[in-house]
């Protein structure tokens, strides 16, 4: 299943994850997460949300920043924008790297909350200016997007 994900064969990966989850030894949140990622890759956003919500109720102790980001993205894709904004807001406080904050700012901008989006982008860029160079380099793609978004929202 993981190898199928690596080569973007999401339908095949989803089938593998579904079979794994039905087995006694496969009853693990990591496999449900894999299924949700495959569903997202197939643009099955409602299914992604359902899988992640089921996962949350089945394994409430399981925490995953990556899963939380996937959930926020899927909520946005199905049009549950207020919920997605809430998730991004929570996520941006602890997610490693700049992606969650950039996506949060972009969604704020999309819903017309441009002043708030500018604050998110400005705070991120200020924070990253103080970060070590290796970290800025690792986040360069997201920082570039934040800078472009700032120029668009002026």
Chimera marker file (.cmm) of the C-alpha trace (Angstrom):
<marker_set name="trace">
<marker id="1" x="0.000" y="0.000" z="0.000" r="1" g="1" b="0" radius="0.5"/>
<marker id="2" x="2.785" y="2.409" z="0.914" r="1" g="1" b="0" radius="0.5"/>
<marker id="3" x="4.617" y="1.681" z="-2.318" r="1" g="1" b="0" radius="0.5"/>
<marker id="4" x="1.449" y="2.370" z="-4.298" r="1" g="1" b="0" radius="0.5"/>
<marker id="5" x="1.161" y="5.732" z="-2.532" r="1" g="1" b="0" radius="0.5"/>
<marker id="6" x="4.758" y="6.553" z="-3.466" r="1" g="1" b="0" radius="0.5"/>
<marker id="7" x="3.936" y="6.165" z="-7.179" r="1" g="1" b="0" radius="0.5"/>
<marker id="8" x="0.520" y="7.857" z="-6.945" r="1" g="1" b="0" radius="0.5"/>
<marker id="9" x="-1.487" y="4.663" z="-7.497" r="1" g="1" b="0" radius="0.5"/>
<marker id="10" x="-4.032" y="5.856" z="-4.983" r="1" g="1" b="0" radius="0.5"/>
<marker id="11" x="-6.887" y="3.556" z="-5.962" r="1" g="1" b="0" radius="0.5"/>
<marker id="12" x="-4.739" y="0.473" z="-5.539" r="1" g="1" b="0" radius="0.5"/>
<marker id="13" x="-3.324" y="1.827" z="-2.266" r="1" g="1" b="0" radius="0.5"/>
<marker id="14" x="-6.816" y="2.486" z="-0.935" r="1" g="1" b="0" radius="0.5"/>
<marker id="15" x="-7.840" y="-1.093" z="-1.724" r="1" g="1" b="0" radius="0.5"/>
<marker id="16" x="-4.758" y="-2.428" z="0.071" r="1" g="1" b="0" radius="0.5"/>
<marker id="17" x="-5.415" y="-0.275" z="3.131" r="1" g="1" b="0" radius="0.5"/>
<marker id="18" x="-9.059" y="-1.359" z="3.255" r="1" g="1" b="0" radius="0.5"/>
<marker id="19" x="-8.008" y="-5.022" z="3.207" r="1" g="1" b="0" radius="0.5"/>
<marker id="20" x="-5.345" y="-4.421" z="5.859" r="1" g="1" b="0" radius="0.5"/>
<marker id="21" x="-7.844" y="-2.678" z="8.147" r="1" g="1" b="0" radius="0.5"/>
<marker id="22" x="-10.191" y="-5.689" z="7.927" r="1" g="1" b="0" radius="0.5"/>
<marker id="23" x="-7.524" y="-8.011" z="9.273" r="1" g="1" b="0" radius="0.5"/>
<marker id="24" x="-7.045" y="-8.501" z="12.998" r="1" g="1" b="0" radius="0.5"/>
<marker id="25" x="-3.400" y="-7.427" z="12.911" r="1" g="1" b="0" radius="0.5"/>
<marker id="26" x="-4.284" y="-4.442" z="10.710" r="1" g="1" b="0" radius="0.5"/>
<marker id="27" x="-6.465" y="-2.726" z="13.269" r="1" g="1" b="0" radius="0.5"/>
<marker id="28" x="-4.085" y="0.248" z="13.620" r="1" g="1" b="0" radius="0.5"/>
<marker id="29" x="-4.557" y="3.992" z="13.105" r="1" g="1" b="0" radius="0.5"/>
<marker id="30" x="-1.565" y="4.216" z="10.791" r="1" g="1" b="0" radius="0.5"/>
<marker id="31" x="-3.416" y="2.115" z="8.209" r="1" g="1" b="0" radius="0.5"/>
<marker id="32" x="-6.540" y="4.260" z="8.503" r="1" g="1" b="0" radius="0.5"/>
<marker id="33" x="-4.303" y="7.269" z="7.921" r="1" g="1" b="0" radius="0.5"/>
<marker id="34" x="-2.908" y="5.615" z="4.807" r="1" g="1" b="0" radius="0.5"/>
<marker id="35" x="-6.432" y="4.991" z="3.553" r="1" g="1" b="0" radius="0.5"/>
<marker id="36" x="-7.347" y="8.644" z="4.161" r="1" g="1" b="0" radius="0.5"/>
<marker id="37" x="-4.263" y="9.814" z="2.250" r="1" g="1" b="0" radius="0.5"/>
<marker id="38" x="-5.186" y="7.544" z="-0.652" r="1" g="1" b="0" radius="0.5"/>
<marker id="39" x="-8.739" y="8.892" z="-0.654" r="1" g="1" b="0" radius="0.5"/>
<marker id="40" x="-7.422" y="12.442" z="-0.691" r="1" g="1" b="0" radius="0.5"/>
<marker id="41" x="-5.134" y="11.526" z="-3.584" r="1" g="1" b="0" radius="0.5"/>
<marker id="42" x="-8.228" y="10.295" z="-5.437" r="1" g="1" b="0" radius="0.5"/>
<marker id="43" x="-10.037" y="13.589" z="-4.717" r="1" g="1" b="0" radius="0.5"/>
<marker id="44" x="-12.525" y="11.691" z="-2.547" r="1" g="1" b="0" radius="0.5"/>
<marker id="45" x="-12.611" y="14.486" z="-0.006" r="1" g="1" b="0" radius="0.5"/>
<marker id="46" x="-15.872" y="13.547" z="1.738" r="1" g="1" b="0" radius="0.5"/>
<marker id="47" x="-14.544" y="10.011" z="2.178" r="1" g="1" b="0" radius="0.5"/>
<marker id="48" x="-11.274" y="11.429" z="3.524" r="1" g="1" b="0" radius="0.5"/>
<marker id="49" x="-13.191" y="13.430" z="6.135" r="1" g="1" b="0" radius="0.5"/>
<marker id="50" x="-15.281" y="10.385" z="7.062" r="1" g="1" b="0" radius="0.5"/>
<marker id="51" x="-12.221" y="8.151" z="7.398" r="1" g="1" b="0" radius="0.5"/>
<marker id="52" x="-10.415" y="10.661" z="9.593" r="1" g="1" b="0" radius="0.5"/>
<marker id="53" x="-13.473" y="11.307" z="11.761" r="1" g="1" b="0" radius="0.5"/>
<marker id="54" x="-13.945" y="7.568" z="12.203" r="1" g="1" b="0" radius="0.5"/>
<marker id="55" x="-10.288" y="7.267" z="13.058" r="1" g="1" b="0" radius="0.5"/>
<marker id="56" x="-10.581" y="10.016" z="15.679" r="1" g="1" b="0" radius="0.5"/>
<marker id="57" x="-13.463" y="8.261" z="17.409" r="1" g="1" b="0" radius="0.5"/>
<marker id="58" x="-11.870" y="4.809" z="17.142" r="1" g="1" b="0" radius="0.5"/>
<marker id="59" x="-8.402" y="5.843" z="18.327" r="1" g="1" b="0" radius="0.5"/>
<marker id="60" x="-8.890" y="9.058" z="20.345" r="1" g="1" b="0" radius="0.5"/>
<marker id="61" x="-5.373" y="8.859" z="21.787" r="1" g="1" b="0" radius="0.5"/>
<marker id="62" x="-3.739" y="8.834" z="18.336" r="1" g="1" b="0" radius="0.5"/>
<marker id="63" x="-2.247" y="12.193" z="17.422" r="1" g="1" b="0" radius="0.5"/>
<marker id="64" x="-0.802" y="13.144" z="14.079" r="1" g="1" b="0" radius="0.5"/>
<marker id="65" x="0.027" y="16.626" z="12.843" r="1" g="1" b="0" radius="0.5"/>
<marker id="66" x="0.045" y="15.248" z="9.302" r="1" g="1" b="0" radius="0.5"/>
<marker id="67" x="-3.411" y="13.717" z="9.819" r="1" g="1" b="0" radius="0.5"/>
<marker id="68" x="-4.706" y="16.969" z="11.290" r="1" g="1" b="0" radius="0.5"/>
<marker id="69" x="-3.442" y="18.867" z="8.229" r="1" g="1" b="0" radius="0.5"/>
<marker id="70" x="-5.073" y="16.334" z="5.919" r="1" g="1" b="0" radius="0.5"/>
<marker id="71" x="-8.342" y="16.746" z="7.820" r="1" g="1" b="0" radius="0.5"/>
<marker id="72" x="-8.255" y="20.549" z="7.515" r="1" g="1" b="0" radius="0.5"/>
<marker id="73" x="-7.490" y="20.318" z="3.792" r="1" g="1" b="0" radius="0.5"/>
<marker id="74" x="-10.302" y="17.813" z="3.196" r="1" g="1" b="0" radius="0.5"/>
<marker id="75" x="-12.790" y="19.962" z="5.142" r="1" g="1" b="0" radius="0.5"/>
<marker id="76" x="-11.900" y="22.915" z="2.933" r="1" g="1" b="0" radius="0.5"/>
<marker id="77" x="-12.306" y="20.818" z="-0.198" r="1" g="1" b="0" radius="0.5"/>
<marker id="78" x="-15.826" y="19.720" z="0.774" r="1" g="1" b="0" radius="0.5"/>
<marker id="79" x="-16.828" y="23.310" z="1.511" r="1" g="1" b="0" radius="0.5"/>
<marker id="80" x="-16.879" y="23.107" z="5.299" r="1" g="1" b="0" radius="0.5"/>
<marker id="81" x="-14.836" y="26.297" z="5.393" r="1" g="1" b="0" radius="0.5"/>
<marker id="82" x="-15.586" y="27.475" z="8.926" r="1" g="1" b="0" radius="0.5"/>
<marker id="83" x="-14.583" y="24.088" z="10.302" r="1" g="1" b="0" radius="0.5"/>
<marker id="84" x="-11.481" y="24.070" z="8.109" r="1" g="1" b="0" radius="0.5"/>
<marker id="85" x="-10.525" y="27.512" z="9.411" r="1" g="1" b="0" radius="0.5"/>
<marker id="86" x="-10.910" y="26.297" z="12.998" r="1" g="1" b="0" radius="0.5"/>
<marker id="87" x="-8.754" y="23.261" z="12.266" r="1" g="1" b="0" radius="0.5"/>
<marker id="88" x="-6.072" y="25.326" z="10.531" r="1" g="1" b="0" radius="0.5"/>
<marker id="89" x="-6.061" y="27.806" z="13.407" r="1" g="1" b="0" radius="0.5"/>
<marker id="90" x="-5.453" y="25.003" z="15.929" r="1" g="1" b="0" radius="0.5"/>
<marker id="91" x="-2.982" y="23.280" z="13.644" r="1" g="1" b="0" radius="0.5"/>
<marker id="92" x="-0.921" y="26.371" z="12.899" r="1" g="1" b="0" radius="0.5"/>
<marker id="93" x="0.004" y="26.606" z="16.588" r="1" g="1" b="0" radius="0.5"/>
<marker id="94" x="1.907" y="23.310" z="16.599" r="1" g="1" b="0" radius="0.5"/>
<marker id="95" x="2.452" y="22.016" z="13.064" r="1" g="1" b="0" radius="0.5"/>
<marker id="96" x="6.142" y="21.652" z="12.248" r="1" g="1" b="0" radius="0.5"/>
<marker id="97" x="7.046" y="23.900" z="9.363" r="1" g="1" b="0" radius="0.5"/>
<marker id="98" x="5.220" y="26.612" z="7.500" r="1" g="1" b="0" radius="0.5"/>
<marker id="99" x="2.684" y="24.655" z="5.440" r="1" g="1" b="0" radius="0.5"/>
<marker id="100" x="-0.210" y="24.792" z="7.913" r="1" g="1" b="0" radius="0.5"/>
<marker id="101" x="0.149" y="28.542" z="8.461" r="1" g="1" b="0" radius="0.5"/>
<marker id="102" x="0.389" y="29.237" z="4.747" r="1" g="1" b="0" radius="0.5"/>
<marker id="103" x="-2.674" y="27.127" z="3.994" r="1" g="1" b="0" radius="0.5"/>
<marker id="104" x="-4.511" y="28.838" z="6.870" r="1" g="1" b="0" radius="0.5"/>
<marker id="105" x="-3.631" y="32.264" z="5.494" r="1" g="1" b="0" radius="0.5"/>
<marker id="106" x="-4.677" y="31.269" z="1.990" r="1" g="1" b="0" radius="0.5"/>
<marker id="107" x="-8.060" y="30.047" z="3.220" r="1" g="1" b="0" radius="0.5"/>
<marker id="108" x="-8.553" y="33.231" z="5.258" r="1" g="1" b="0" radius="0.5"/>
<marker id="109" x="-7.812" y="35.229" z="2.105" r="1" g="1" b="0" radius="0.5"/>
<marker id="110" x="-10.172" y="33.071" z="0.045" r="1" g="1" b="0" radius="0.5"/>
<marker id="111" x="-13.092" y="33.708" z="2.421" r="1" g="1" b="0" radius="0.5"/>
<marker id="112" x="-12.448" y="37.457" z="2.379" r="1" g="1" b="0" radius="0.5"/>
<marker id="113" x="-10.671" y="37.772" z="5.711" r="1" g="1" b="0" radius="0.5"/>
<marker id="114" x="-7.654" y="39.405" z="4.075" r="1" g="1" b="0" radius="0.5"/>
<marker id="115" x="-6.513" y="41.433" z="7.077" r="1" g="1" b="0" radius="0.5"/>
<marker id="116" x="-6.281" y="38.263" z="9.165" r="1" g="1" b="0" radius="0.5"/>
<marker id="117" x="-4.509" y="36.486" z="6.318" r="1" g="1" b="0" radius="0.5"/>
<marker id="118" x="-1.921" y="39.260" z="6.150" r="1" g="1" b="0" radius="0.5"/>
<marker id="119" x="-1.284" y="38.916" z="9.887" r="1" g="1" b="0" radius="0.5"/>
<marker id="120" x="-0.739" y="35.155" z="9.511" r="1" g="1" b="0" radius="0.5"/>
<marker id="121" x="1.670" y="35.625" z="6.598" r="1" g="1" b="0" radius="0.5"/>
<marker id="122" x="3.550" y="38.504" z="8.254" r="1" g="1" b="0" radius="0.5"/>
<marker id="123" x="3.964" y="36.622" z="11.537" r="1" g="1" b="0" radius="0.5"/>
<marker id="124" x="5.199" y="33.535" z="9.714" r="1" g="1" b="0" radius="0.5"/>
<marker id="125" x="7.733" y="35.470" z="7.663" r="1" g="1" b="0" radius="0.5"/>
<marker id="126" x="8.962" y="37.374" z="10.710" r="1" g="1" b="0" radius="0.5"/>
<marker id="127" x="9.315" y="34.141" z="12.669" r="1" g="1" b="0" radius="0.5"/>
<marker id="128" x="11.199" y="32.491" z="9.817" r="1" g="1" b="0" radius="0.5"/>
<marker id="129" x="13.589" y="35.441" z="9.434" r="1" g="1" b="0" radius="0.5"/>
<marker id="130" x="14.747" y="34.640" z="12.967" r="1" g="1" b="0" radius="0.5"/>
<marker id="131" x="15.047" y="30.912" z="12.236" r="1" g="1" b="0" radius="0.5"/>
<marker id="132" x="18.301" y="29.196" z="11.272" r="1" g="1" b="0" radius="0.5"/>
<marker id="133" x="19.173" y="29.171" z="7.581" r="1" g="1" b="0" radius="0.5"/>
<marker id="134" x="18.732" y="25.405" z="7.248" r="1" g="1" b="0" radius="0.5"/>
<marker id="135" x="15.146" y="25.776" z="8.459" r="1" g="1" b="0" radius="0.5"/>
<marker id="136" x="14.444" y="28.674" z="6.090" r="1" g="1" b="0" radius="0.5"/>
<marker id="137" x="15.900" y="26.599" z="3.258" r="1" g="1" b="0" radius="0.5"/>
<marker id="138" x="13.738" y="23.605" z="4.171" r="1" g="1" b="0" radius="0.5"/>
<marker id="139" x="10.621" y="25.793" z="4.172" r="1" g="1" b="0" radius="0.5"/>
<marker id="140" x="11.591" y="27.901" z="1.131" r="1" g="1" b="0" radius="0.5"/>
<marker id="141" x="8.663" y="26.774" z="-1.017" r="1" g="1" b="0" radius="0.5"/>
<marker id="142" x="6.081" y="27.694" z="1.640" r="1" g="1" b="0" radius="0.5"/>
<marker id="143" x="7.811" y="30.957" z="2.471" r="1" g="1" b="0" radius="0.5"/>
<marker id="144" x="7.764" y="31.934" z="-1.187" r="1" g="1" b="0" radius="0.5"/>
<marker id="145" x="4.028" y="31.226" z="-1.324" r="1" g="1" b="0" radius="0.5"/>
<marker id="146" x="3.504" y="33.343" z="1.812" r="1" g="1" b="0" radius="0.5"/>
<marker id="147" x="5.416" y="36.241" z="0.279" r="1" g="1" b="0" radius="0.5"/>
<marker id="148" x="3.386" y="36.020" z="-2.938" r="1" g="1" b="0" radius="0.5"/>
<marker id="149" x="0.145" y="35.870" z="-0.974" r="1" g="1" b="0" radius="0.5"/>
<marker id="150" x="1.140" y="38.981" z="0.951" r="1" g="1" b="0" radius="0.5"/>
<marker id="151" x="1.700" y="40.892" z="-2.272" r="1" g="1" b="0" radius="0.5"/>
<marker id="152" x="-1.670" y="39.709" z="-3.613" r="1" g="1" b="0" radius="0.5"/>
<marker id="153" x="-3.591" y="40.745" z="-0.490" r="1" g="1" b="0" radius="0.5"/>
<marker id="154" x="-2.326" y="44.353" z="-0.557" r="1" g="1" b="0" radius="0.5"/>
<link id1="1" id2="2" r="1" g="1" b="0" radius="0.2"/>
<link id1="2" id2="3" r="1" g="1" b="0" radius="0.2"/>
<link id1="3" id2="4" r="1" g="1" b="0" radius="0.2"/>
<link id1="4" id2="5" r="1" g="1" b="0" radius="0.2"/>
<link id1="5" id2="6" r="1" g="1" b="0" radius="0.2"/>
<link id1="6" id2="7" r="1" g="1" b="0" radius="0.2"/>
<link id1="7" id2="8" r="1" g="1" b="0" radius="0.2"/>
<link id1="8" id2="9" r="1" g="1" b="0" radius="0.2"/>
<link id1="9" id2="10" r="1" g="1" b="0" radius="0.2"/>
<link id1="10" id2="11" r="1" g="1" b="0" radius="0.2"/>
<link id1="11" id2="12" r="1" g="1" b="0" radius="0.2"/>
<link id1="12" id2="13" r="1" g="1" b="0" radius="0.2"/>
<link id1="13" id2="14" r="1" g="1" b="0" radius="0.2"/>
<link id1="14" id2="15" r="1" g="1" b="0" radius="0.2"/>
<link id1="15" id2="16" r="1" g="1" b="0" radius="0.2"/>
<link id1="16" id2="17" r="1" g="1" b="0" radius="0.2"/>
<link id1="17" id2="18" r="1" g="1" b="0" radius="0.2"/>
<link id1="18" id2="19" r="1" g="1" b="0" radius="0.2"/>
<link id1="19" id2="20" r="1" g="1" b="0" radius="0.2"/>
<link id1="20" id2="21" r="1" g="1" b="0" radius="0.2"/>
<link id1="21" id2="22" r="1" g="1" b="0" radius="0.2"/>
<link id1="22" id2="23" r="1" g="1" b="0" radius="0.2"/>
<link id1="23" id2="24" r="1" g="1" b="0" radius="0.2"/>
<link id1="24" id2="25" r="1" g="1" b="0" radius="0.2"/>
<link id1="25" id2="26" r="1" g="1" b="0" radius="0.2"/>
<link id1="26" id2="27" r="1" g="1" b="0" radius="0.2"/>
<link id1="27" id2="28" r="1" g="1" b="0" radius="0.2"/>
<link id1="28" id2="29" r="1" g="1" b="0" radius="0.2"/>
<link id1="29" id2="30" r="1" g="1" b="0" radius="0.2"/>
<link id1="30" id2="31" r="1" g="1" b="0" radius="0.2"/>
<link id1="31" id2="32" r="1" g="1" b="0" radius="0.2"/>
<link id1="32" id2="33" r="1" g="1" b="0" radius="0.2"/>
<link id1="33" id2="34" r="1" g="1" b="0" radius="0.2"/>
<link id1="34" id2="35" r="1" g="1" b="0" radius="0.2"/>
<link id1="35" id2="36" r="1" g="1" b="0" radius="0.2"/>
<link id1="36" id2="37" r="1" g="1" b="0" radius="0.2"/>
<link id1="37" id2="38" r="1" g="1" b="0" radius="0.2"/>
<link id1="38" id2="39" r="1" g="1" b="0" radius="0.2"/>
<link id1="39" id2="40" r="1" g="1" b="0" radius="0.2"/>
<link id1="40" id2="41" r="1" g="1" b="0" radius="0.2"/>
<link id1="41" id2="42" r="1" g="1" b="0" radius="0.2"/>
<link id1="42" id2="43" r="1" g="1" b="0" radius="0.2"/>
<link id1="43" id2="44" r="1" g="1" b="0" radius="0.2"/>
<link id1="44" id2="45" r="1" g="1" b="0" radius="0.2"/>
<link id1="45" id2="46" r="1" g="1" b="0" radius="0.2"/>
<link id1="46" id2="47" r="1" g="1" b="0" radius="0.2"/>
<link id1="47" id2="48" r="1" g="1" b="0" radius="0.2"/>
<link id1="48" id2="49" r="1" g="1" b="0" radius="0.2"/>
<link id1="49" id2="50" r="1" g="1" b="0" radius="0.2"/>
<link id1="50" id2="51" r="1" g="1" b="0" radius="0.2"/>
<link id1="51" id2="52" r="1" g="1" b="0" radius="0.2"/>
<link id1="52" id2="53" r="1" g="1" b="0" radius="0.2"/>
<link id1="53" id2="54" r="1" g="1" b="0" radius="0.2"/>
<link id1="54" id2="55" r="1" g="1" b="0" radius="0.2"/>
<link id1="55" id2="56" r="1" g="1" b="0" radius="0.2"/>
<link id1="56" id2="57" r="1" g="1" b="0" radius="0.2"/>
<link id1="57" id2="58" r="1" g="1" b="0" radius="0.2"/>
<link id1="58" id2="59" r="1" g="1" b="0" radius="0.2"/>
<link id1="59" id2="60" r="1" g="1" b="0" radius="0.2"/>
<link id1="60" id2="61" r="1" g="1" b="0" radius="0.2"/>
<link id1="61" id2="62" r="1" g="1" b="0" radius="0.2"/>
<link id1="62" id2="63" r="1" g="1" b="0" radius="0.2"/>
<link id1="63" id2="64" r="1" g="1" b="0" radius="0.2"/>
<link id1="64" id2="65" r="1" g="1" b="0" radius="0.2"/>
<link id1="65" id2="66" r="1" g="1" b="0" radius="0.2"/>
<link id1="66" id2="67" r="1" g="1" b="0" radius="0.2"/>
<link id1="67" id2="68" r="1" g="1" b="0" radius="0.2"/>
<link id1="68" id2="69" r="1" g="1" b="0" radius="0.2"/>
<link id1="69" id2="70" r="1" g="1" b="0" radius="0.2"/>
<link id1="70" id2="71" r="1" g="1" b="0" radius="0.2"/>
<link id1="71" id2="72" r="1" g="1" b="0" radius="0.2"/>
<link id1="72" id2="73" r="1" g="1" b="0" radius="0.2"/>
<link id1="73" id2="74" r="1" g="1" b="0" radius="0.2"/>
<link id1="74" id2="75" r="1" g="1" b="0" radius="0.2"/>
<link id1="75" id2="76" r="1" g="1" b="0" radius="0.2"/>
<link id1="76" id2="77" r="1" g="1" b="0" radius="0.2"/>
<link id1="77" id2="78" r="1" g="1" b="0" radius="0.2"/>
<link id1="78" id2="79" r="1" g="1" b="0" radius="0.2"/>
<link id1="79" id2="80" r="1" g="1" b="0" radius="0.2"/>
<link id1="80" id2="81" r="1" g="1" b="0" radius="0.2"/>
<link id1="81" id2="82" r="1" g="1" b="0" radius="0.2"/>
<link id1="82" id2="83" r="1" g="1" b="0" radius="0.2"/>
<link id1="83" id2="84" r="1" g="1" b="0" radius="0.2"/>
<link id1="84" id2="85" r="1" g="1" b="0" radius="0.2"/>
<link id1="85" id2="86" r="1" g="1" b="0" radius="0.2"/>
<link id1="86" id2="87" r="1" g="1" b="0" radius="0.2"/>
<link id1="87" id2="88" r="1" g="1" b="0" radius="0.2"/>
<link id1="88" id2="89" r="1" g="1" b="0" radius="0.2"/>
<link id1="89" id2="90" r="1" g="1" b="0" radius="0.2"/>
<link id1="90" id2="91" r="1" g="1" b="0" radius="0.2"/>
<link id1="91" id2="92" r="1" g="1" b="0" radius="0.2"/>
<link id1="92" id2="93" r="1" g="1" b="0" radius="0.2"/>
<link id1="93" id2="94" r="1" g="1" b="0" radius="0.2"/>
<link id1="94" id2="95" r="1" g="1" b="0" radius="0.2"/>
<link id1="95" id2="96" r="1" g="1" b="0" radius="0.2"/>
<link id1="96" id2="97" r="1" g="1" b="0" radius="0.2"/>
<link id1="97" id2="98" r="1" g="1" b="0" radius="0.2"/>
<link id1="98" id2="99" r="1" g="1" b="0" radius="0.2"/>
<link id1="99" id2="100" r="1" g="1" b="0" radius="0.2"/>
<link id1="100" id2="101" r="1" g="1" b="0" radius="0.2"/>
<link id1="101" id2="102" r="1" g="1" b="0" radius="0.2"/>
<link id1="102" id2="103" r="1" g="1" b="0" radius="0.2"/>
<link id1="103" id2="104" r="1" g="1" b="0" radius="0.2"/>
<link id1="104" id2="105" r="1" g="1" b="0" radius="0.2"/>
<link id1="105" id2="106" r="1" g="1" b="0" radius="0.2"/>
<link id1="106" id2="107" r="1" g="1" b="0" radius="0.2"/>
<link id1="107" id2="108" r="1" g="1" b="0" radius="0.2"/>
<link id1="108" id2="109" r="1" g="1" b="0" radius="0.2"/>
<link id1="109" id2="110" r="1" g="1" b="0" radius="0.2"/>
<link id1="110" id2="111" r="1" g="1" b="0" radius="0.2"/>
<link id1="111" id2="112" r="1" g="1" b="0" radius="0.2"/>
<link id1="112" id2="113" r="1" g="1" b="0" radius="0.2"/>
<link id1="113" id2="114" r="1" g="1" b="0" radius="0.2"/>
<link id1="114" id2="115" r="1" g="1" b="0" radius="0.2"/>
<link id1="115" id2="116" r="1" g="1" b="0" radius="0.2"/>
<link id1="116" id2="117" r="1" g="1" b="0" radius="0.2"/>
<link id1="117" id2="118" r="1" g="1" b="0" radius="0.2"/>
<link id1="118" id2="119" r="1" g="1" b="0" radius="0.2"/>
<link id1="119" id2="120" r="1" g="1" b="0" radius="0.2"/>
<link id1="120" id2="121" r="1" g="1" b="0" radius="0.2"/>
<link id1="121" id2="122" r="1" g="1" b="0" radius="0.2"/>
<link id1="122" id2="123" r="1" g="1" b="0" radius="0.2"/>
<link id1="123" id2="124" r="1" g="1" b="0" radius="0.2"/>
<link id1="124" id2="125" r="1" g="1" b="0" radius="0.2"/>
<link id1="125" id2="126" r="1" g="1" b="0" radius="0.2"/>
<link id1="126" id2="127" r="1" g="1" b="0" radius="0.2"/>
<link id1="127" id2="128" r="1" g="1" b="0" radius="0.2"/>
<link id1="128" id2="129" r="1" g="1" b="0" radius="0.2"/>
<link id1="129" id2="130" r="1" g="1" b="0" radius="0.2"/>
<link id1="130" id2="131" r="1" g="1" b="0" radius="0.2"/>
<link id1="131" id2="132" r="1" g="1" b="0" radius="0.2"/>
<link id1="132" id2="133" r="1" g="1" b="0" radius="0.2"/>
<link id1="133" id2="134" r="1" g="1" b="0" radius="0.2"/>
<link id1="134" id2="135" r="1" g="1" b="0" radius="0.2"/>
<link id1="135" id2="136" r="1" g="1" b="0" radius="0.2"/>
<link id1="136" id2="137" r="1" g="1" b="0" radius="0.2"/>
<link id1="137" id2="138" r="1" g="1" b="0" radius="0.2"/>
<link id1="138" id2="139" r="1" g="1" b="0" radius="0.2"/>
<link id1="139" id2="140" r="1" g="1" b="0" radius="0.2"/>
<link id1="140" id2="141" r="1" g="1" b="0" radius="0.2"/>
<link id1="141" id2="142" r="1" g="1" b="0" radius="0.2"/>
<link id1="142" id2="143" r="1" g="1" b="0" radius="0.2"/>
<link id1="143" id2="144" r="1" g="1" b="0" radius="0.2"/>
<link id1="144" id2="145" r="1" g="1" b="0" radius="0.2"/>
<link id1="145" id2="146" r="1" g="1" b="0" radius="0.2"/>
<link id1="146" id2="147" r="1" g="1" b="0" radius="0.2"/>
<link id1="147" id2="148" r="1" g="1" b="0" radius="0.2"/>
<link id1="148" id2="149" r="1" g="1" b="0" radius="0.2"/>
<link id1="149" id2="150" r="1" g="1" b="0" radius="0.2"/>
<link id1="150" id2="151" r="1" g="1" b="0" radius="0.2"/>
<link id1="151" id2="152" r="1" g="1" b="0" radius="0.2"/>
<link id1="152" id2="153" r="1" g="1" b="0" radius="0.2"/>
<link id1="153" id2="154" r="1" g="1" b="0" radius="0.2"/>
</marker_set>
